[in-house]
Amino acid sequence: MSIARATDRVVVRNVRCDETMLFVDLSDGRTLGTPLFWYPRLLGATPEQRAHWELLGTGAGVHWPDVDEDLSLEGMLAGRAAPGVVK
């Protein structure tokens, strides 16, 4: 059984949005892109509100204080949309 060191974990490094997509840059070099309609609070936010984000912990997720939205990296990697959203 191997034990992963904390430095081996993938974490969020940067976040950006355009009119239709959320892009999350990860510490391993990947960029994860998901449609904004998966996250209604972000879809309805202004570009300025979307640009105002904070890391949760050391990068386990992202918080947008202006719209009270939290997304975990685990959920984004699993392809989970907000509850009630039909993909």
PyMOL Python script that loads the backbone (N, CA, C, O; Angstrom):
from pymol import cmd

cmd.read_pdbstr("""\
ATOM      1  N   MET A   1       0.840  -1.171   0.000  1.00  0.00           N
ATOM      2  CA  MET A   1       0.000   0.000   0.000  1.00  0.00           C
ATOM      3  C   MET A   1       0.889   1.239   0.000  1.00  0.00           C
ATOM      4  O   MET A   1       1.767   1.375   0.852  1.00  0.00           O
ATOM      5  N   SER A   2       0.667   2.139  -0.949  1.00  0.00           N
ATOM      6  CA  SER A   2       1.477   3.351  -0.992  1.00  0.00           C
ATOM      7  C   SER A   2       0.717   4.503  -0.347  1.00  0.00           C
ATOM      8  O   SER A   2      -0.512   4.561  -0.370  1.00  0.00           O
ATOM      9  N   ILE A   3       1.463   5.382   0.205  1.00  0.00           N
ATOM     10  CA  ILE A   3       0.874   6.560   0.827  1.00  0.00           C
ATOM     11  C   ILE A   3       1.314   7.764   0.009  1.00  0.00           C
ATOM     12  O   ILE A   3       2.509   8.027  -0.125  1.00  0.00           O
ATOM     13  N   ALA A   4       0.348   8.494  -0.537  1.00  0.00           N
ATOM     14  CA  ALA A   4       0.667   9.672  -1.340  1.00  0.00           C
ATOM     15  C   ALA A   4       1.060  10.827  -0.431  1.00  0.00           C
ATOM     16  O   ALA A   4       0.403  11.095   0.575  1.00  0.00           O
ATOM     17  N   ARG A   5       2.129  11.496  -0.795  1.00  0.00           N
ATOM     18  CA  ARG A   5       2.526  12.693  -0.059  1.00  0.00           C
ATOM     19  C   ARG A   5       1.619  13.840  -0.475  1.00  0.00           C
ATOM     20  O   ARG A   5       1.059  13.826  -1.572  1.00  0.00           O
ATOM     21  N   ALA A   6       1.474  14.818   0.384  1.00  0.00           N
ATOM     22  CA  ALA A   6       0.625  15.973   0.067  1.00  0.00           C
ATOM     23  C   ALA A   6       1.100  16.673  -1.197  1.00  0.00           C
ATOM     24  O   ALA A   6       0.285  17.229  -1.933  1.00  0.00           O
ATOM     25  N   THR A   7       2.407  16.656  -1.465  1.00  0.00           N
ATOM     26  CA  THR A   7       2.932  17.321  -2.658  1.00  0.00           C
ATOM     27  C   THR A   7       2.597  16.562  -3.927  1.00  0.00           C
ATOM     28  O   THR A   7       2.739  17.113  -5.019  1.00  0.00           O
ATOM     29  N   ASP A   8       2.155  15.317  -3.823  1.00  0.00           N
ATOM     30  CA  ASP A   8       1.770  14.522  -4.992  1.00  0.00           C
ATOM     31  C   ASP A   8       0.324  14.782  -5.406  1.00  0.00           C
ATOM     32  O   ASP A   8      -0.092  14.354  -6.483  1.00  0.00           O
ATOM     33  N   ARG A   9      -0.426  15.456  -4.594  1.00  0.00           N
ATOM     34  CA  ARG A   9      -1.837  15.730  -4.891  1.00  0.00           C
ATOM     35  C   ARG A   9      -1.975  16.759  -5.993  1.00  0.00           C
ATOM     36  O   ARG A   9      -1.153  17.668  -6.116  1.00  0.00           O
ATOM     37  N   VAL A  10      -2.999  16.616  -6.779  1.00  0.00           N
ATOM     38  CA  VAL A  10      -3.340  17.614  -7.787  1.00  0.00           C
ATOM     39  C   VAL A  10      -4.202  18.670  -7.116  1.00  0.00           C
ATOM     40  O   VAL A  10      -5.154  18.341  -6.408  1.00  0.00           O
ATOM     41  N   VAL A  11      -3.874  19.931  -7.334  1.00  0.00           N
ATOM     42  CA  VAL A  11      -4.631  21.030  -6.741  1.00  0.00           C
ATOM     43  C   VAL A  11      -4.911  22.096  -7.798  1.00  0.00           C
ATOM     44  O   VAL A  11      -4.283  22.127  -8.857  1.00  0.00           O
ATOM     45  N   VAL A  12      -5.855  22.955  -7.488  1.00  0.00           N
ATOM     46  CA  VAL A  12      -6.199  24.080  -8.359  1.00  0.00           C
ATOM     47  C   VAL A  12      -5.105  25.138  -8.252  1.00  0.00           C
ATOM     48  O   VAL A  12      -4.651  25.471  -7.157  1.00  0.00           O
ATOM     49  N   ARG A  13      -4.691  25.659  -9.399  1.00  0.00           N
ATOM     50  CA  ARG A  13      -3.693  26.733  -9.437  1.00  0.00           C
ATOM     51  C   ARG A  13      -4.277  28.052  -9.950  1.00  0.00           C
ATOM     52  O   ARG A  13      -3.887  29.123  -9.486  1.00  0.00           O
ATOM     53  N   ASN A  14      -5.212  27.977 -10.906  1.00  0.00           N
ATOM     54  CA  ASN A  14      -5.780  29.194 -11.482  1.00  0.00           C
ATOM     55  C   ASN A  14      -7.179  28.888 -12.005  1.00  0.00           C
ATOM     56  O   ASN A  14      -7.502  27.744 -12.327  1.00  0.00           O
ATOM     57  N   VAL A  15      -7.995  29.925 -12.082  1.00  0.00           N
ATOM     58  CA  VAL A  15      -9.377  29.794 -12.554  1.00  0.00           C
ATOM     59  C   VAL A  15      -9.670  30.954 -13.491  1.00  0.00           C
ATOM     60  O   VAL A  15      -9.255  32.086 -13.242  1.00  0.00           O
ATOM     61  N   ARG A  16     -10.386  30.665 -14.569  1.00  0.00           N
ATOM     62  CA  ARG A  16     -10.835  31.726 -15.464  1.00  0.00           C
ATOM     63  C   ARG A  16     -12.121  31.276 -16.138  1.00  0.00           C
ATOM     64  O   ARG A  16     -12.405  30.082 -16.225  1.00  0.00           O
ATOM     65  N   CYS A  17     -12.887  32.238 -16.612  1.00  0.00           N
ATOM     66  CA  CYS A  17     -14.154  31.957 -17.287  1.00  0.00           C
ATOM     67  C   CYS A  17     -14.239  32.787 -18.555  1.00  0.00           C
ATOM     68  O   CYS A  17     -13.668  33.874 -18.644  1.00  0.00           O
ATOM     69  N   ASP A  18     -14.962  32.258 -19.534  1.00  0.00           N
ATOM     70  CA  ASP A  18     -15.416  33.092 -20.640  1.00  0.00           C
ATOM     71  C   ASP A  18     -16.940  33.118 -20.551  1.00  0.00           C
ATOM     72  O   ASP A  18     -17.491  32.834 -19.487  1.00  0.00           O
ATOM     73  N   GLU A  19     -17.621  33.445 -21.620  1.00  0.00           N
ATOM     74  CA  GLU A  19     -19.080  33.574 -21.559  1.00  0.00           C
ATOM     75  C   GLU A  19     -19.799  32.247 -21.341  1.00  0.00           C
ATOM     76  O   GLU A  19     -20.925  32.228 -20.844  1.00  0.00           O
ATOM     77  N   THR A  20     -19.153  31.128 -21.710  1.00  0.00           N
ATOM     78  CA  THR A  20     -19.841  29.839 -21.647  1.00  0.00           C
ATOM     79  C   THR A  20     -19.107  28.751 -20.877  1.00  0.00           C
ATOM     80  O   THR A  20     -19.694  27.710 -20.581  1.00  0.00           O
ATOM     81  N   MET A  21     -17.838  28.966 -20.547  1.00  0.00           N
ATOM     82  CA  MET A  21     -17.031  27.902 -19.952  1.00  0.00           C
ATOM     83  C   MET A  21     -16.286  28.374 -18.706  1.00  0.00           C
ATOM     84  O   MET A  21     -15.927  29.543 -18.569  1.00  0.00           O
ATOM     85  N   LEU A  22     -16.069  27.410 -17.799  1.00  0.00           N
ATOM     86  CA  LEU A  22     -15.200  27.578 -16.640  1.00  0.00           C
ATOM     87  C   LEU A  22     -13.947  26.762 -16.911  1.00  0.00           C
ATOM     88  O   LEU A  22     -14.037  25.587 -17.265  1.00  0.00           O
ATOM     89  N   PHE A  23     -12.780  27.373 -16.749  1.00  0.00           N
ATOM     90  CA  PHE A  23     -11.507  26.687 -16.945  1.00  0.00           C
ATOM     91  C   PHE A  23     -10.734  26.697 -15.635  1.00  0.00           C
ATOM     92  O   PHE A  23     -10.584  27.741 -15.001  1.00  0.00           O
ATOM     93  N   VAL A  24     -10.243  25.521 -15.233  1.00  0.00           N
ATOM     94  CA  VAL A  24      -9.490  25.384 -13.997  1.00  0.00           C
ATOM     95  C   VAL A  24      -8.137  24.780 -14.345  1.00  0.00           C
ATOM     96  O   VAL A  24      -8.060  23.659 -14.848  1.00  0.00           O
ATOM     97  N   ASP A  25      -7.066  25.532 -14.073  1.00  0.00           N
ATOM     98  CA  ASP A  25      -5.707  25.046 -14.305  1.00  0.00           C
ATOM     99  C   ASP A  25      -5.249  24.277 -13.076  1.00  0.00           C
ATOM    100  O   ASP A  25      -5.384  24.749 -11.947  1.00  0.00           O
ATOM    101  N   LEU A  26      -4.705  23.084 -13.308  1.00  0.00           N
ATOM    102  CA  LEU A  26      -4.300  22.199 -12.220  1.00  0.00           C
ATOM    103  C   LEU A  26      -2.784  22.161 -12.070  1.00  0.00           C
ATOM    104  O   LEU A  26      -2.045  22.512 -12.989  1.00  0.00           O
ATOM    105  N   SER A  27      -2.343  21.735 -10.911  1.00  0.00           N
ATOM    106  CA  SER A  27      -0.916  21.707 -10.597  1.00  0.00           C
ATOM    107  C   SER A  27      -0.134  20.702 -11.427  1.00  0.00           C
ATOM    108  O   SER A  27       1.091  20.793 -11.502  1.00  0.00           O
ATOM    109  N   ASP A  28      -0.812  19.745 -12.052  1.00  0.00           N
ATOM    110  CA  ASP A  28      -0.104  18.760 -12.875  1.00  0.00           C
ATOM    111  C   ASP A  28      -0.041  19.167 -14.346  1.00  0.00           C
ATOM    112  O   ASP A  28       0.390  18.382 -15.191  1.00  0.00           O
ATOM    113  N   GLY A  29      -0.473  20.396 -14.654  1.00  0.00           N
ATOM    114  CA  GLY A  29      -0.396  20.902 -16.014  1.00  0.00           C
ATOM    115  C   GLY A  29      -1.675  20.784 -16.819  1.00  0.00           C
ATOM    116  O   GLY A  29      -1.785  21.383 -17.889  1.00  0.00           O
ATOM    117  N   ARG A  30      -2.641  20.028 -16.330  1.00  0.00           N
ATOM    118  CA  ARG A  30      -3.911  19.902 -17.047  1.00  0.00           C
ATOM    119  C   ARG A  30      -4.762  21.147 -16.848  1.00  0.00           C
ATOM    120  O   ARG A  30      -4.616  21.876 -15.867  1.00  0.00           O
ATOM    121  N   THR A  31      -5.652  21.369 -17.802  1.00  0.00           N
ATOM    122  CA  THR A  31      -6.690  22.388 -17.674  1.00  0.00           C
ATOM    123  C   THR A  31      -8.023  21.691 -17.834  1.00  0.00           C
ATOM    124  O   THR A  31      -8.272  21.013 -18.831  1.00  0.00           O
ATOM    125  N   LEU A  32      -8.872  21.863 -16.843  1.00  0.00           N
ATOM    126  CA  LEU A  32     -10.200  21.262 -16.838  1.00  0.00           C
ATOM    127  C   LEU A  32     -11.194  22.313 -17.304  1.00  0.00           C
ATOM    128  O   LEU A  32     -11.224  23.419 -16.764  1.00  0.00           O
ATOM    129  N   GLY A  33     -12.007  21.983 -18.296  1.00  0.00           N
ATOM    130  CA  GLY A  33     -13.031  22.899 -18.782  1.00  0.00           C
ATOM    131  C   GLY A  33     -14.412  22.296 -18.619  1.00  0.00           C
ATOM    132  O   GLY A  33     -14.655  21.154 -19.009  1.00  0.00           O
ATOM    133  N   THR A  34     -15.321  23.078 -18.035  1.00  0.00           N
ATOM    134  CA  THR A  34     -16.704  22.627 -17.873  1.00  0.00           C
ATOM    135  C   THR A  34     -17.642  23.764 -18.277  1.00  0.00           C
ATOM    136  O   THR A  34     -17.296  24.938 -18.140  1.00  0.00           O
ATOM    137  N   PRO A  35     -18.828  23.414 -18.775  1.00  0.00           N
ATOM    138  CA  PRO A  35     -19.781  24.453 -19.179  1.00  0.00           C
ATOM    139  C   PRO A  35     -20.301  25.237 -17.971  1.00  0.00           C
ATOM    140  O   PRO A  35     -20.590  24.660 -16.923  1.00  0.00           O
ATOM    141  N   LEU A  36     -20.412  26.537 -18.129  1.00  0.00           N
ATOM    142  CA  LEU A  36     -20.938  27.360 -17.035  1.00  0.00           C
ATOM    143  C   LEU A  36     -22.369  27.001 -16.669  1.00  0.00           C
ATOM    144  O   LEU A  36     -22.770  27.186 -15.520  1.00  0.00           O
ATOM    145  N   PHE A  37     -23.157  26.489 -17.623  1.00  0.00           N
ATOM    146  CA  PHE A  37     -24.548  26.173 -17.275  1.00  0.00           C
ATOM    147  C   PHE A  37     -24.637  25.069 -16.230  1.00  0.00           C
ATOM    148  O   PHE A  37     -25.695  24.877 -15.631  1.00  0.00           O
ATOM    149  N   TRP A  38     -23.543  24.337 -15.997  1.00  0.00           N
ATOM    150  CA  TRP A  38     -23.527  23.352 -14.916  1.00  0.00           C
ATOM    151  C   TRP A  38     -23.591  24.031 -13.554  1.00  0.00           C
ATOM    152  O   TRP A  38     -23.960  23.398 -12.565  1.00  0.00           O
ATOM    153  N   TYR A  39     -23.237  25.304 -13.491  1.00  0.00           N
ATOM    154  CA  TYR A  39     -23.154  26.046 -12.233  1.00  0.00           C
ATOM    155  C   TYR A  39     -23.975  27.333 -12.372  1.00  0.00           C
ATOM    156  O   TYR A  39     -23.415  28.381 -12.695  1.00  0.00           O
ATOM    157  N   PRO A  40     -25.285  27.276 -12.136  1.00  0.00           N
ATOM    158  CA  PRO A  40     -26.175  28.417 -12.384  1.00  0.00           C
ATOM    159  C   PRO A  40     -25.753  29.717 -11.703  1.00  0.00           C
ATOM    160  O   PRO A  40     -25.941  30.793 -12.272  1.00  0.00           O
ATOM    161  N   ARG A  41     -25.192  29.642 -10.511  1.00  0.00           N
ATOM    162  CA  ARG A  41     -24.760  30.879  -9.842  1.00  0.00           C
ATOM    163  C   ARG A  41     -23.651  31.567 -10.637  1.00  0.00           C
ATOM    164  O   ARG A  41     -23.637  32.792 -10.760  1.00  0.00           O
ATOM    165  N   LEU A  42     -22.730  30.779 -11.171  1.00  0.00           N
ATOM    166  CA  LEU A  42     -21.659  31.372 -11.978  1.00  0.00           C
ATOM    167  C   LEU A  42     -22.183  31.846 -13.323  1.00  0.00           C
ATOM    168  O   LEU A  42     -21.756  32.884 -13.828  1.00  0.00           O
ATOM    169  N   LEU A  43     -23.100  31.097 -13.900  1.00  0.00           N
ATOM    170  CA  LEU A  43     -23.681  31.489 -15.184  1.00  0.00           C
ATOM    171  C   LEU A  43     -24.362  32.850 -15.070  1.00  0.00           C
ATOM    172  O   LEU A  43     -24.275  33.668 -15.986  1.00  0.00           O
ATOM    173  N   GLY A  44     -25.037  33.094 -13.954  1.00  0.00           N
ATOM    174  CA  GLY A  44     -25.741  34.349 -13.751  1.00  0.00           C
ATOM    175  C   GLY A  44     -24.881  35.481 -13.208  1.00  0.00           C
ATOM    176  O   GLY A  44     -25.359  36.604 -13.048  1.00  0.00           O
ATOM    177  N   ALA A  45     -23.620  35.193 -12.925  1.00  0.00           N
ATOM    178  CA  ALA A  45     -22.724  36.204 -12.361  1.00  0.00           C
ATOM    179  C   ALA A  45     -22.155  37.110 -13.450  1.00  0.00           C
ATOM    180  O   ALA A  45     -22.115  36.747 -14.625  1.00  0.00           O
ATOM    181  N   THR A  46     -21.724  38.280 -13.037  1.00  0.00           N
ATOM    182  CA  THR A  46     -21.041  39.183 -13.963  1.00  0.00           C
ATOM    183  C   THR A  46     -19.611  38.685 -14.182  1.00  0.00           C
ATOM    184  O   THR A  46     -19.106  37.899 -13.380  1.00  0.00           O
ATOM    185  N   PRO A  47     -18.958  39.128 -15.250  1.00  0.00           N
ATOM    186  CA  PRO A  47     -17.549  38.758 -15.439  1.00  0.00           C
ATOM    187  C   PRO A  47     -16.680  39.153 -14.238  1.00  0.00           C
ATOM    188  O   PRO A  47     -15.753  38.427 -13.877  1.00  0.00           O
ATOM    189  N   GLU A  48     -16.975  40.280 -13.632  1.00  0.00           N
ATOM    190  CA  GLU A  48     -16.206  40.719 -12.467  1.00  0.00           C
ATOM    191  C   GLU A  48     -16.414  39.773 -11.284  1.00  0.00           C
ATOM    192  O   GLU A  48     -15.464  39.446 -10.574  1.00  0.00           O
ATOM    193  N   GLN A  49     -17.661  39.333 -11.075  1.00  0.00           N
ATOM    194  CA  GLN A  49     -17.934  38.388  -9.988  1.00  0.00           C
ATOM    195  C   GLN A  49     -17.250  37.052 -10.249  1.00  0.00           C
ATOM    196  O   GLN A  49     -16.724  36.438  -9.320  1.00  0.00           O
ATOM    197  N   ARG A  50     -17.248  36.600 -11.481  1.00  0.00           N
ATOM    198  CA  ARG A  50     -16.571  35.338 -11.815  1.00  0.00           C
ATOM    199  C   ARG A  50     -15.064  35.444 -11.621  1.00  0.00           C
ATOM    200  O   ARG A  50     -14.412  34.468 -11.250  1.00  0.00           O
ATOM    201  N   ALA A  51     -14.516  36.622 -11.870  1.00  0.00           N
ATOM    202  CA  ALA A  51     -13.069  36.819 -11.743  1.00  0.00           C
ATOM    203  C   ALA A  51     -12.625  36.933 -10.288  1.00  0.00           C
ATOM    204  O   ALA A  51     -11.434  36.823  -9.995  1.00  0.00           O
ATOM    205  N   HIS A  52     -13.569  37.152  -9.375  1.00  0.00           N
ATOM    206  CA  HIS A  52     -13.251  37.279  -7.948  1.00  0.00           C
ATOM    207  C   HIS A  52     -13.444  35.926  -7.268  1.00  0.00           C
ATOM    208  O   HIS A  52     -14.527  35.619  -6.769  1.00  0.00           O
ATOM    209  N   TRP A  53     -12.392  35.132  -7.255  1.00  0.00           N
ATOM    210  CA  TRP A  53     -12.447  33.793  -6.675  1.00  0.00           C
ATOM    211  C   TRP A  53     -11.315  33.629  -5.674  1.00  0.00           C
ATOM    212  O   TRP A  53     -10.344  34.386  -5.673  1.00  0.00           O
ATOM    213  N   GLU A  54     -11.467  32.613  -4.816  1.00  0.00           N
ATOM    214  CA  GLU A  54     -10.466  32.276  -3.803  1.00  0.00           C
ATOM    215  C   GLU A  54     -10.289  30.769  -3.791  1.00  0.00           C
ATOM    216  O   GLU A  54     -11.238  30.023  -4.031  1.00  0.00           O
ATOM    217  N   LEU A  55      -9.071  30.322  -3.512  1.00  0.00           N
ATOM    218  CA  LEU A  55      -8.845  28.889  -3.341  1.00  0.00           C
ATOM    219  C   LEU A  55      -9.444  28.431  -2.018  1.00  0.00           C
ATOM    220  O   LEU A  55      -9.414  29.158  -1.025  1.00  0.00           O
ATOM    221  N   LEU A  56      -9.979  27.234  -2.015  1.00  0.00           N
ATOM    222  CA  LEU A  56     -10.397  26.586  -0.771  1.00  0.00           C
ATOM    223  C   LEU A  56      -9.210  25.773  -0.278  1.00  0.00           C
ATOM    224  O   LEU A  56      -8.690  24.921  -0.998  1.00  0.00           O
ATOM    225  N   GLY A  57      -8.791  26.037   0.934  1.00  0.00           N
ATOM    226  CA  GLY A  57      -7.629  25.344   1.474  1.00  0.00           C
ATOM    227  C   GLY A  57      -6.401  25.634   0.633  1.00  0.00           C
ATOM    228  O   GLY A  57      -6.115  26.785   0.301  1.00  0.00           O
ATOM    229  N   THR A  58      -5.685  24.585   0.295  1.00  0.00           N
ATOM    230  CA  THR A  58      -4.477  24.736  -0.517  1.00  0.00           C
ATOM    231  C   THR A  58      -4.739  24.444  -1.984  1.00  0.00           C
ATOM    232  O   THR A  58      -3.804  24.204  -2.748  1.00  0.00           O
ATOM    233  N   GLY A  59      -6.003  24.464  -2.380  1.00  0.00           N
ATOM    234  CA  GLY A  59      -6.351  24.232  -3.779  1.00  0.00           C
ATOM    235  C   GLY A  59      -7.286  23.066  -3.984  1.00  0.00           C
ATOM    236  O   GLY A  59      -7.395  22.546  -5.094  1.00  0.00           O
ATOM    237  N   ALA A  60      -7.971  22.642  -2.920  1.00  0.00           N
ATOM    238  CA  ALA A  60      -8.913  21.527  -3.022  1.00  0.00           C
ATOM    239  C   ALA A  60     -10.217  21.938  -3.686  1.00  0.00           C
ATOM    240  O   ALA A  60     -11.046  21.089  -4.017  1.00  0.00           O
ATOM    241  N   GLY A  61     -10.400  23.231  -3.880  1.00  0.00           N
ATOM    242  CA  GLY A  61     -11.610  23.733  -4.502  1.00  0.00           C
ATOM    243  C   GLY A  61     -11.519  25.228  -4.694  1.00  0.00           C
ATOM    244  O   GLY A  61     -10.482  25.843  -4.443  1.00  0.00           O
ATOM    245  N   VAL A  62     -12.629  25.809  -5.147  1.00  0.00           N
ATOM    246  CA  VAL A  62     -12.682  27.235  -5.457  1.00  0.00           C
ATOM    247  C   VAL A  62     -13.944  27.832  -4.836  1.00  0.00           C
ATOM    248  O   VAL A  62     -15.007  27.212  -4.836  1.00  0.00           O
ATOM    249  N   HIS A  63     -13.806  29.043  -4.309  1.00  0.00           N
ATOM    250  CA  HIS A  63     -14.929  29.781  -3.716  1.00  0.00           C
ATOM    251  C   HIS A  63     -15.063  31.117  -4.428  1.00  0.00           C
ATOM    252  O   HIS A  63     -14.072  31.818  -4.636  1.00  0.00           O
ATOM    253  N   TRP A  64     -16.293  31.471  -4.803  1.00  0.00           N
ATOM    254  CA  TRP A  64     -16.619  32.777  -5.373  1.00  0.00           C
ATOM    255  C   TRP A  64     -17.456  33.514  -4.334  1.00  0.00           C
ATOM    256  O   TRP A  64     -18.658  33.269  -4.242  1.00  0.00           O
ATOM    257  N   PRO A  65     -16.858  34.411  -3.548  1.00  0.00           N
ATOM    258  CA  PRO A  65     -17.588  35.055  -2.452  1.00  0.00           C
ATOM    259  C   PRO A  65     -18.738  35.947  -2.910  1.00  0.00           C
ATOM    260  O   PRO A  65     -19.734  36.073  -2.197  1.00  0.00           O
ATOM    261  N   ASP A  66     -18.625  36.563  -4.072  1.00  0.00           N
ATOM    262  CA  ASP A  66     -19.674  37.480  -4.526  1.00  0.00           C
ATOM    263  C   ASP A  66     -20.983  36.777  -4.862  1.00  0.00           C
ATOM    264  O   ASP A  66     -22.049  37.390  -4.810  1.00  0.00           O
ATOM    265  N   VAL A  67     -20.906  35.483  -5.210  1.00  0.00           N
ATOM    266  CA  VAL A  67     -22.121  34.734  -5.562  1.00  0.00           C
ATOM    267  C   VAL A  67     -22.328  33.526  -4.653  1.00  0.00           C
ATOM    268  O   VAL A  67     -23.224  32.713  -4.884  1.00  0.00           O
ATOM    269  N   ASP A  68     -21.488  33.412  -3.610  1.00  0.00           N
ATOM    270  CA  ASP A  68     -21.576  32.328  -2.629  1.00  0.00           C
ATOM    271  C   ASP A  68     -21.595  30.954  -3.297  1.00  0.00           C
ATOM    272  O   ASP A  68     -22.470  30.132  -3.025  1.00  0.00           O
ATOM    273  N   GLU A  69     -20.621  30.720  -4.171  1.00  0.00           N
ATOM    274  CA  GLU A  69     -20.503  29.426  -4.860  1.00  0.00           C
ATOM    275  C   GLU A  69     -19.205  28.760  -4.445  1.00  0.00           C
ATOM    276  O   GLU A  69     -18.156  29.403  -4.393  1.00  0.00           O
ATOM    277  N   ASP A  70     -19.277  27.476  -4.152  1.00  0.00           N
ATOM    278  CA  ASP A  70     -18.110  26.662  -3.829  1.00  0.00           C
ATOM    279  C   ASP A  70     -18.112  25.441  -4.727  1.00  0.00           C
ATOM    280  O   ASP A  70     -19.128  24.757  -4.848  1.00  0.00           O
ATOM    281  N   LEU A  71     -16.977  25.164  -5.357  1.00  0.00           N
ATOM    282  CA  LEU A  71     -16.829  23.958  -6.166  1.00  0.00           C
ATOM    283  C   LEU A  71     -15.597  23.211  -5.701  1.00  0.00           C
ATOM    284  O   LEU A  71     -14.525  23.798  -5.550  1.00  0.00           O
ATOM    285  N   SER A  72     -15.746  21.919  -5.474  1.00  0.00           N
ATOM    286  CA  SER A  72     -14.598  21.105  -5.093  1.00  0.00           C
ATOM    287  C   SER A  72     -13.907  20.594  -6.349  1.00  0.00           C
ATOM    288  O   SER A  72     -14.556  20.326  -7.360  1.00  0.00           O
ATOM    289  N   LEU A  73     -12.606  20.463  -6.278  1.00  0.00           N
ATOM    290  CA  LEU A  73     -11.869  19.888  -7.393  1.00  0.00           C
ATOM    291  C   LEU A  73     -12.313  18.447  -7.623  1.00  0.00           C
ATOM    292  O   LEU A  73     -12.434  18.008  -8.767  1.00  0.00           O
ATOM    293  N   GLU A  74     -12.552  17.723  -6.560  1.00  0.00           N
ATOM    294  CA  GLU A  74     -13.022  16.339  -6.683  1.00  0.00           C
ATOM    295  C   GLU A  74     -14.300  16.266  -7.515  1.00  0.00           C
ATOM    296  O   GLU A  74     -14.415  15.424  -8.406  1.00  0.00           O
ATOM    297  N   GLY A  75     -15.252  17.136  -7.228  1.00  0.00           N
ATOM    298  CA  GLY A  75     -16.506  17.156  -7.977  1.00  0.00           C
ATOM    299  C   GLY A  75     -16.312  17.543  -9.425  1.00  0.00           C
ATOM    300  O   GLY A  75     -16.927  16.961 -10.318  1.00  0.00           O
ATOM    301  N   MET A  76     -15.446  18.537  -9.664  1.00  0.00           N
ATOM    302  CA  MET A  76     -15.189  18.951 -11.043  1.00  0.00           C
ATOM    303  C   MET A  76     -14.521  17.837 -11.839  1.00  0.00           C
ATOM    304  O   MET A  76     -14.881  17.593 -12.991  1.00  0.00           O
ATOM    305  N   LEU A  77     -13.551  17.162 -11.230  1.00  0.00           N
ATOM    306  CA  LEU A  77     -12.879  16.052 -11.917  1.00  0.00           C
ATOM    307  C   LEU A  77     -13.839  14.900 -12.199  1.00  0.00           C
ATOM    308  O   LEU A  77     -13.684  14.186 -13.190  1.00  0.00           O
ATOM    309  N   ALA A  78     -14.830  14.719 -11.326  1.00  0.00           N
ATOM    310  CA  ALA A  78     -15.818  13.651 -11.513  1.00  0.00           C
ATOM    311  C   ALA A  78     -16.913  14.049 -12.498  1.00  0.00           C
ATOM    312  O   ALA A  78     -17.749  13.221 -12.859  1.00  0.00           O
ATOM    313  N   GLY A  79     -16.916  15.307 -12.935  1.00  0.00           N
ATOM    314  CA  GLY A  79     -17.922  15.761 -13.889  1.00  0.00           C
ATOM    315  C   GLY A  79     -19.273  16.038 -13.277  1.00  0.00           C
ATOM    316  O   GLY A  79     -20.299  15.906 -13.945  1.00  0.00           O
ATOM    317  N   ARG A  80     -19.287  16.428 -11.992  1.00  0.00           N
ATOM    318  CA  ARG A  80     -20.550  16.698 -11.306  1.00  0.00           C
ATOM    319  C   ARG A  80     -21.012  18.131 -11.551  1.00  0.00           C
ATOM    320  O   ARG A  80     -20.261  19.082 -11.337  1.00  0.00           O
ATOM    321  N   ALA A  81     -22.234  18.270 -11.994  1.00  0.00           N
ATOM    322  CA  ALA A  81     -22.865  19.582 -12.121  1.00  0.00           C
ATOM    323  C   ALA A  81     -23.555  19.924 -10.807  1.00  0.00           C
ATOM    324  O   ALA A  81     -23.664  19.077  -9.920  1.00  0.00           O
ATOM    325  N   ALA A  82     -24.016  21.155 -10.684  1.00  0.00           N
ATOM    326  CA  ALA A  82     -24.766  21.566  -9.496  1.00  0.00           C
ATOM    327  C   ALA A  82     -26.041  20.729  -9.388  1.00  0.00           C
ATOM    328  O   ALA A  82     -26.581  20.293 -10.405  1.00  0.00           O
ATOM    329  N   PRO A  83     -26.529  20.500  -8.164  1.00  0.00           N
ATOM    330  CA  PRO A  83     -27.770  19.738  -7.996  1.00  0.00           C
ATOM    331  C   PRO A  83     -28.909  20.349  -8.809  1.00  0.00           C
ATOM    332  O   PRO A  83     -29.095  21.566  -8.818  1.00  0.00           O
ATOM    333  N   GLY A  84     -29.660  19.501  -9.484  1.00  0.00           N
ATOM    334  CA  GLY A  84     -30.808  19.933 -10.264  1.00  0.00           C
ATOM    335  C   GLY A  84     -30.503  20.298 -11.702  1.00  0.00           C
ATOM    336  O   GLY A  84     -31.423  20.498 -12.496  1.00  0.00           O
ATOM    337  N   VAL A  85     -29.224  20.390 -12.054  1.00  0.00           N
ATOM    338  CA  VAL A  85     -28.852  20.739 -13.428  1.00  0.00           C
ATOM    339  C   VAL A  85     -28.856  19.481 -14.283  1.00  0.00           C
ATOM    340  O   VAL A  85     -28.249  18.472 -13.924  1.00  0.00           O
ATOM    341  N   VAL A  86     -29.543  19.549 -15.414  1.00  0.00           N
ATOM    342  CA  VAL A  86     -29.567  18.436 -16.363  1.00  0.00           C
ATOM    343  C   VAL A  86     -28.503  18.703 -17.409  1.00  0.00           C
ATOM    344  O   VAL A  86     -28.518  19.734 -18.081  1.00  0.00           O
ATOM    345  N   LYS A  87     -27.579  17.763 -17.538  1.00  0.00           N
ATOM    346  CA  LYS A  87     -26.485  17.923 -18.511  1.00  0.00           C
ATOM    347  C   LYS A  87     -26.940  17.561 -19.900  1.00  0.00           C
ATOM    348  O   LYS A  87     -26.155  17.635 -20.845  1.00  0.00           O
TER     349      LYS A  87
END
""", "prot")
cmd.dss("prot")
cmd.show_as("cartoon", "prot")
cmd.util.cbc("prot")
cmd.orient("prot")
